[in-house]
Every structure is written in structure tokens, then in C-alpha cells.
Amino acid sequence: MWPSPARGILAYLFLADRHRLAAAAGVLTAKHSPGWLLPLITASVIDTVVQHQPVSRLWTSTGVLLFILLVNHPLHLLDVRLLYGTVRRMGHRPQVRGVHADAAASTGSRRVSTPRSVSAVPGSPAGNASPSPTP
């Protein structure tokens, strides 16, 4: 199977930030791990209550849940900083420009103008035509 052209283009665009993207993927995994741990902690609490185990197990489960809640916000901020900082830097990199943009850049203008219509170009047959008389 041939690789997708979009995947190749994205790999090229994000080549300089691949380490940040890998770190963002790791942080995202750690950030979403409470969703995967919550059923296990809930099962531990239910087992502790049903089997009349020591109350210290409830406090342990509570501590784990509080730790997950406290770490979630900083992990979210780090994830946003890594991922969207990479996307923002990719948007500010010099891009391949077209012919019209190169011509405008050589004149010192950053604005790319569209060509005028043929009728407005001096010396063209349409530009010399006199207006038709109105009855």
C-alpha cells in the first residue's frame, strides 16, 4: 500500500517539531488516563465497602482520585502548549509562494494584486473602444 500524500505533507511540515508532537502525545495519554483508571478505583471502593475491608483503603482510593484531579489541569496546559505551539509555529514558517507573490515581493510590496481586466489595459482594442451611444 502506498503512503498517503497528506501524511507525507504533514510529516514534512511538522518535521522540525516531531519531538514536541511526541511529547504532546505522551502528555495527552497521561492526561486522559484518569478516564481509564476511574473504573478500577470505583471497583476498589465497592470491594472495600462490600467486603468490610479497612477504611484506609477508601482513603487510598480518595488520595489517588485527588492526585488525578490535581495533575489533570497542569497536564492539560502542557498538552495545549506543546501541540498548539507546534501548529502555530508551522503556520508562521515561510511557505512556497506563487509567481504573482514573487513578483510582488521583488517590488517590495507584500500585497498581491489581481490583474486588471482587458478592457482597462491602455493600448488594448477593448480599451480604445468608444462607448456605444444610447438612444
N, C-alpha and C positions, 0 to 999 in steps of 0.2 A: 504494500500500500504506500502511495506517495504521500509525503508530508503536506499538510495544508499550507497554502500560501500565506494565509493570515497568521498562522502560528510562526512561520519564518519571519514575517514582517515584525510581529510583536517581539520575537526573540531578538531581532536586530535593534529595535527601538529601545528595549529595556536592557541591553547588554551591559551598559555601564552600571546599572543598579541591580544586577541579579542577586548580589549578596543581601541588599536591603529587602528585596522581594522574598528571598528565602527566609530571612528573619521575620518578615511580616507574616508569612505562612505559619511559622512556628509559634509566634505570639497569638495569631488567630486560633490555632489549635488549643493553646493553653487557656485562651480567653473563653472558648466555648466548652472546655472540659467540665465545668460545673453542670452543664446540662446532661452530661454523660454520667457524672458522679452522683447526682441527686437521687436517682432511683436506688442506688446502692446504700446511700446514707439513710434514706427513708426506710428501706428494708431493715437496716441495722436498728433503727429506732423502734420499729414494730416488733422485731425479735426481742429487744430488750424489755419492752413493756409486756408482751405476751408471756415470755418465759420468766418473768420476775427476776431479771438479772440486776446487778448493782447499778445504782443511779449514776455512777461515774461514767458508764458507757454512754448515757444520754448527754452528759456534759462534754464528752469527747466528740460525739456527733455534732453537738451545738458548736463546739470550737472549730471543727472542720468547716461547717457551713459559714460561720462568721469570717473565717480566713478566706474562703472562696469569695464572699461578698466584698471584703476589703481589697482583695487583689484584682477584682474584676475591673474596676474603674481605671486604675493605672495601666492595666494591660490594654484596655480599650484606647486610651490616649496614645500609648506606644504604637499600637497597631495602626491607628489613623495617621500618626506622624510618619511611620515607615512607608505605608502603602501610598497614601495620597501625596506625600512629599515626592515620591518617585514619579507619580503620574504628573504632578505639577512641573517637575524638572524636565520630564520628557516633552511637555508642551512648550517649554521655553528654549529648547535646543534649536539650532539653525536647521531649517528644513530645506529640501531641494526646491529651488524656485523655478518658475517657468520662464519663458523667453521674455514676456512682457515685463515681468518683475525685474529681470536682469537689466533690461533697457532702462527702466525707471531708476534702478539703483545706480546705474552709471551716470545719470544726470543729477544725482543727489536727492531725488525725490523718493519718498517711501510709498507714496500713493500710486497705485496702478490705475491709469485711466483707460477707459474703453475707447476704441477708435470711433471717430465721428462718422456719421452716415455719408454715403457717397454724394448725396445732393449738397452737402455743406462744404465739400472739399473744393477750394478755389481751383479753377482751371479744368474741372471735370465738365463734361457735356451737361450733366444734370444741374451742376452749379451755375452754369451760364444761362439756363433756360429762363425766359421771362415768364412771369405769372400769367396764367390764362385769364383773358378778360371775362368779367362777369356780365351777363346780360342785364 
